[in-house]
Amino acid sequence: MSETGTAAFLRAVGDGDIERVRDLLAADPGLANAVGPHPYWGGRPQALHIAIETKRRDMFDLLLDAGADPDGRNGEYDLWSPLMLALNRDRADMRDELIRRGARIGLVEALLMKDDVAVDALLADGLPPMAPNGGSILAFARTPYAIDQLIALGAPIDAKDRWGVTPVEAMSRAGEDGGLLVRHMMRHGVTPDAEAFARLGDRDMLAALVENDPALARRDDLLMAAVDGRHHDLVRWLLSMGADANARAAGQSRQSALHNAAWNGDLEMVQSLVDAGADLHVRDAEHDATPRGWAETAATITNNPACVEVAAWLRAQGG
């Protein structure tokens, strides 16, 4: 299959066009393991990676039954295996199926699975030469024990990956475990920035920081981090402290907080921001799209029905 044909196949997988995918696989079974351009962002994944990212279990099963390798070919996708994606994105059903089909559990997978026994065994020969995203393997630790072991072996504490993310920032995005992990990193001498506490929803820590520096509460990056963490009460508190409802990301596509809330399908957050004066018609710098446009796109790319609800609400408000 040509590069153009592979790209069209991967796009059909991402868009959920299962009949088209089935027909293409029947004509060329090799597509199940083809590597090609990502239909939505950078890197060169396989169809199985995309099915996991877009939360399409029917597509995922079709691909595996068609011969997709559960381990994937990951060298052109920043070393992210299908199992790593399933673990990182909390796709428990896909995780279990990949393991049932014999997916290899390497060091990163064991770290994400919080399997300290497996981590010990896999570290017997030392740290791997490379980590996914080109950063520190420490970014994938999900237990205090794993953090200690990796640091003892020399894993970089502050190294940024190709996206500029440090280990402690990655840990602050680790859901319910994040607070525990960040505090353990602090015992190793790491000083998280205020954004990390905003992502964690740690209002007490932020309040202490704001008491010493009231301007901190008005920083765009704090509001963006709290929105991304879906911490509704914290966002309302920051807005009451003078944060700008039209805060924008410093990088990425210079999107607004409302764009991110819409992408997440977080209607309560969208409503809070709009009530505080967020611009319904603001456009990001890369795609020239409104928050409603982001919600509509996310409904396909993330397969999240909540994004459809957000798009409809924004449309009803004139967005």
FENURPE-V990398 format. One record per backbone hydrogen bond with DSSP energy under -0.5 kcal/mol. NH is the residue of the N-H (numbers start at 1). CO is the residue of the C=O. If there is no record, write none. Layout:
[[NH;CO] [NH;CO]]
This chain:
[[6;2] [7;3] [8;4] [9;5] [10;6] [11;7] [12;8] [13;9] [14;10] [15;11] [16;12] [16;13] [17;12] [18;16] [21;17] [22;18] [23;19] [24;20] [25;21] [26;22] [27;23] [28;24] [31;28] [32;29] [33;30] [34;31] [36;45] [38;43] [44;76] [47;34] [50;46] [51;47] [52;48] [53;49] [54;50] [55;52] [56;51] [57;55] [60;56] [61;57] [62;58] [63;59] [64;60] [65;61] [66;62] [67;64] [68;63] [72;69] [74;72] [77;74] [79;74] [80;77] [81;79] [85;81] [86;82] [87;83] [88;84] [89;85] [90;87] [91;86] [92;90] [95;91] [96;92] [97;93] [98;94] [99;95] [100;96] [101;97] [102;99] [103;98] [106;104] [110;106] [111;107] [112;108] [113;109] [114;111] [115;110] [116;114] [119;115] [120;116] [121;117] [122;118] [123;119] [124;121] [126;123] [133;78] [134;131] [135;132] [139;136] [140;137] [141;138] [147;143] [148;144] [149;145] [150;146] [151;147] [152;148] [153;149] [154;151] [155;150] [161;165] [162;133] [164;161] [170;166] [171;167] [172;168] [173;169] [173;170] [174;171] [177;174] [178;175] [181;177] [182;178] [183;179] [184;180] [185;181] [186;182] [187;183] [188;184] [188;185] [189;186] [190;185] [192;190] [196;193] [197;193] [198;194] [199;195] [200;196] [201;197] [201;198] [202;197] [203;201] [206;202] [207;203] [208;204] [209;205] [210;206] [211;207] [212;208] [213;209] [216;213] [217;214] [218;215] [219;216] [222;219] [223;219] [224;220] [225;221] [226;222] [227;223] [228;224] [229;225] [230;227] [231;226] [232;230] [235;231] [236;232] [237;233] [238;234] [239;235] [240;236] [241;237] [242;239] [243;238] [245;243] [247;244] [249;255] [254;251] [257;247] [260;256] [261;257] [262;258] [263;259] [264;260] [265;261] [265;262] [266;261] [267;265] [270;266] [271;267] [272;268] [273;269] [274;270] [275;271] [276;272] [277;274] [278;273] [282;279] [284;289] [285;253] [286;253] [288;284] [294;290] [295;291] [296;292] [297;293] [298;294] [299;295] [300;296] [300;297] [301;297] [302;298] [304;298] [305;303] [307;304] [308;304] [308;305] [309;305] [310;306] [311;307] [312;308] [313;309] [314;310] [315;311] [316;312] [317;313] [318;315] [319;314]]
